[in-house]
Amino acid sequence: MRLPQTKTTIALLAACVLAGTACSKEETGLGTESPDVIAGKSRAAASGATAVHVQGVWKIQSQEFRIDLRLKREGGVGTVVTADSTIELLRIGEDLFVRGDARLYQGRDGRGGADVEQSAEALRDKFVKVPPADPSYARLSGFTRMQDMITDLIRLNGKLKKNGRETVRGAETLKVVADRGRGGELRVALTGTPFPLKYIPSPTGGALELFEYDQDFPLVLPNADQVLDYGTLTDGKEPTGKSGDQVPGTD
């Protein structure tokens, strides 16, 4: 069999060699869409998911949050680690439970004392149910609200551009960047549902991976003997955190 040696074929092969690509197939499917369409489809896919696992580092102003959370519409469970403390979070419906070390219950000035030591002893292996009226409720529950987290994650600021591909947890993704990365970056699944699989809020903002979409998981209430009254331990003080620092899900 003789292949046709046309000028077009030769020119195409030369272009492939110069570009350093295999040129084995043309872009199809999601890859042919504009970056704005890709970002929109990604947001819609994430908003329609029933569950997701979020893991990575989120840097906001002076604080760094190491996040490992499983989220769904009914609630969420997991940990948030800061320079000050490790916080276990469990939200079932509107009930928020927090388990952390003594530093979590210090005042904003960070001072300890007999009260903190007493709280540390009382809190050992215990959950604290945070009342919705307490200021810390909104700050901490924002981490466990799936839709709030996704709204933040898909936030891209500036002109969008496609910027190649990247493999995330074994899946091929399309890279969408805003304002050359300064306004955030997304890695969107190339095949199947166009879920966002990775989010980079800014060049110095850390990176979060999103996976296990639509995989259900249990949310189990702590036993009554594992729960302590928040008010008796904090005397109205909020958990450690600098005023003005924003956490996901709290504008």
N, C-alpha and C positions, 0 to 999 in steps of 0.2 A: 504494500500500500504506500503510495507516495503522498506526502503532505503538501498542501499548496503553499508555495513560497511567495506570498504576496508582500508588497511593501508594508501593508498594515500589520501583518503578522510579525515581520521583522522589527518594525518600529515598536510594537508592543513588547516583544521579548527584550529589546534593548532597554526599554523603560524599566522593565522588571529588574534587570541586572543592575542598572544604575541606582535604582531605589533600594536595592538589597532585599527585595521581597520575592516570595515565591510566585505571586500572581496566579495562584492555583484556582481562586474563585473570587467572584465579585461580592461586594457587600450586599447583604440581603436583610430583610426583616427589620428589626429595630435599628440596626446600624445605618439604615438609609434615612432615618428620621432626623429632623433638626434637633439640636440640643435642647431647645425649649420644649418640644414635644416629648422627648425622652424624659426630661425632668418631670413633666406633667404626668406622664404615664407612671413614672416611678412613685410619685406622690399618691396617685390614685390607688396603685397596687398596695402600697403600705397602709393607706387609710382603710382599705377593705380587708386587711388581714385580721384574723381572729386572735393571733398570738405572735410573739416575737421574743427572741433572746438578744439582749444588747450587752456588749462587752467591750471594754477599752478604757481610754483615758479622755476625759473632758476637762480642758483648762479654761477657766473663766477668771479674767482679771488676775488676782493674786492667788487664787485657789486652784488646786488640781484635784479632780474627782476620779478615782479609779472605780469603774462601774462594772458590775456583773449582775444583771437583772433579767428576770423572765417576766414578761408582761402580757396581759390580756385584758379584755374589756371589763371583766369583773374585779380585777385587782392585779397585784404584782408581788414578787418576792425576790430577795437577793441582797447584795451588799453594796455599800458605797464607802470607799476608803478615802480619807483626807489625811493631810499632814497631822491633824489634831486627833483623829479618832477613826475607828472602824464601826460602821453603823449597819446593823442588820435591819432591813425593812420588810414588813409584811402588811399589805393592804387587802382587805376583803370587803368589797362594797365600799362603804364610807368609813369603816373601822380601820384605823391605822395603828400598827404596833411597831415599836422601835426597841431594839436591843443593842446596847453599845457599852463602851467602857466608861469609867467615871468622868473622863474629860468631856464626854458628850453633854454632861449636865452641869458643867461649870458655867459661871457667868461669862459675859462677853470679855471681861477683863482677864479671864483665864486664871484667876486666883483660886486656890484650893482652900484647905482648912478642914476643920472637924466635920462640917456638914458634907463636904465632898467625899471624905473618907467613909462617912456613915452611909452615904448613897452608894458608893462603890461596893460596899459589903452587901447592902440590901439588893443591889441590882445583879449580883452574880447569877448568871444563867437565867435571868428574868427578862420578860418583855414588859414594856411600858405602853399602855394604851393612851395615845395622845388625843385629847378632845379637839373637835373641829374648831372651837372658838380660840384655841391657842395659836399665837402667831407662827409657831414652828410647824403647825400642821400643814399649812399651804406650802412651806419651804420643803418639807420632807416628802409629802405625798406627791409632789410634782414629779419625783423620780419614778413613781409607780404607776403613773397614768399614761397608758400606751398612746392614746391619741395626742396628748400634750407633748410627749417625747418625740413622736413622729413629726408633728408640726414644726418643732425646733430643728429636727434632723434634716428635714428637706428644705430648710431655709437657705437659699442661695441669693447672694447680693451682687448684682453687676451683670455684664454681658456674658452669656453662656457660650461655651465652645466645647466641641468634642475633642478629646485629647488622647486618642488611642485606646488601648485595652489593658486590662490587668486581671490576673487570676486572684480571686479572693476565696479562701477556703475551698479550693478545687474547682470553683465555678468561674467561667470566663465572664468578664464584665466590660461594659463601656465606661470610659472615664468622661465625666462632664465637669468642667471647671467654670467657676464664675470669676470674672475679673482677674484672669490669669492665676487663679488659686487664692487670691487675696479675699475673695468673697465666698469661699467654700468650694468643696469638691464632693462629687458623688461617684460611686461605683455602682452601676446598674446592671443587673443580671441580663446577659445577652440572649439567653434561651429561656423558654418557659415564661412564667409571670415576671414582668420587669421590676422585681423588688429591688429597693436600694440595699446593697450588701455591705457598703462601707461609706462612712461620712467623715470628712475632714473639714471642720468648721473654718479653719484658717491655717496659715503656715505654722503658727505656734499654738494652735488650739487643741492639739491632740488628735486622736482618731478613734472612731467607734465602729465596730463591726456588728451587723445585724444578720441573724441567721435563725434557723429553726422556726421559720414562718409557719403559721397555722398548726403548729404542734402543741396540743393541749397539755396542761400540767396541773397538778392539784394545788389548791390553796386551803391549808388546814389551820383552823383556829388553834392557838395555844391552849393548853389546859388551864383551868382557872387558877391553879396553884403556881403557874408560871407567869402570871400577870400581876403587875403592881400599879397602884394609882399614881399617875404622872404628877398631879398637883401636890401631893404630899412630899415628893422628892425634889421638885425644882423651885417651889415657892414662887412660881410665876416667872422664873427665868427661862429664856430660850436656850436651846442647845447652842454649842459653840458655832460661830459663823460671823463673818464681818458684815456689817450693815452695808447694803447696796450690792453685794455679790448676788448674782442671779443664778438660779439653778434651773435645769430643764423643766419646762412646764409652768414657770412662774414669770410672767412679764412684769 
